[in-house]
Amino acid sequence: MQNFYKQFRDIGVQLIAFLGNYKPKTKRQGWIKRRYDHIDRVNRIMTYAKANMKPVANSDFGVFPSELVDTVAAVIRFVLKETIVHSLTETDMEIIAYARKHKSFGILSQDTDFSIANAAHYYLSMRHLCLQNMTTCVYDSRGLADHLQLQVNQLPLFATLMGNDIMDYDTMKKFHYPILKAGAIKIFVQSIASLCRPVRCDQEGNPLDKNQIIGLSKQISAGSYLDFTKVYTLMMESISSYSIYSVEDELLIDKMNISSDQKDILSLAVTLYRQCWITCDVLMLLCAKEIKMATCIEIFNDGNIKPIGKVLSNLRRVLYGATFQGDQTVRITEYVITGTGCLTGGIPTVTPAELKSVQSLGDVWRKSLKPGPSQMDKVWELLTESVLVDDHVWVRAPEHIEDMRKYFVSIFAQSCDMKPNVVEKLLEILPGLPSEVHIPLCTFLYLDHESGAFLSSSERDAVLFTFSLVSVLSSTQLHTFLELFSG
């Protein structure tokens, strides 16, 4: 990653990374379906691994570890000290809105939405990027429109009729099927384009004559389970999604009928999230009382191995308890993937754990972080005026490091019923251990306690040996050790 950023700096390009992906409610069912698809991919990867074979090059076997995005965000922000933004809506829309507002040179990504939206001067292909000579391909919105004999501002309508996250497969399949039967995919694409040509649109892609969209919605609904008014609403939502920046109601804090203290904590949460101090999971938990955990790279469908989503259930409940101070009236909706069809019967809800002692989340944040003297950078400015944030850059409060360590250990200890003498020992040894091993150590302690987490004796011995070795190394030796280990 250091090399990646250096290559761009050397040619005078400043990169701004956008991560987060706060998922709109309307797209959460689509999120579940894609996570089920990922289970099939993971199973194929495991089959190849057991057979000691490599997947076919460039095949669709890739699955990211579920929390990789959060790890990468922390590395970019706090290790590389580079610019990164956590999105308050779907990341592609955040990028589109930012690029339009700031007239950005280019968007480097791999998503067809950027060709449709035509936001920056250039849309550059991440897939074709060569870091050796810093070349790539350009996805040309105008070229696409010319090829389809459309105007650029008709592309959002074209994408809507082709189908997308809003106009999903079940809605469009009966409409698409007769066109597909007529011939090859090239004919299908041109047929969809021909339906768009008579529809005049404004600069943002919105149709000028709503009756034309009503006519198209009736064609689509003829074979759909939806009536045409619902299809019309979905079509207009789809078209506007390429130009209108919006966030979920649960983030519109100023409009909520809640106390000023509650508004303060939610406003602080949005601020810290935007500046990458907390993750999307924490923000969703606070604002929507929802949590999501994507498909992990693990062994599914083995009765002897508990899915990691279930292994972590006790830890999650303790974290909910810390977030809501053990309030037993709160119900958390868990979008946690533990196997194919795991959420088909309904999304489960759980109550926070009743903790022995817990500080309020606001107090914890204000002890560990504080508003700095500088104002918020333009990249963190919100693209809507409807969300409350603090306009200062927040920084660490080193004077409270020891207090925060005790807080972390006290919360963690309750997730695995740690005895008081063990807690005392942990608090005693942590300051002498390199910070890089604090989380791995606690992870091991949790998994070793949790039944069904499937730590074999050899894995346990290996971890204990590693921590024993690391505990006697100097910081320089540790750095060398970690480099060797990661290699």
Beta strands, then each sheet from edge to edge (+ up, - down):
strand 1: 17-19
strand 2: 84-86
strand 3: 106-109
strand 4: 122-125
strand 5: 138-139
strand 6: 290-293
strand 7: 332-336
strand 8: 349-350
strand 9: 369-375
strand 10: 392-396
sheet 1: 1+ 2+
sheet 2: 3+ 4+ 5-
sheet 3: 6+ 7+ 8-
sheet 4: 9+ 10-
end
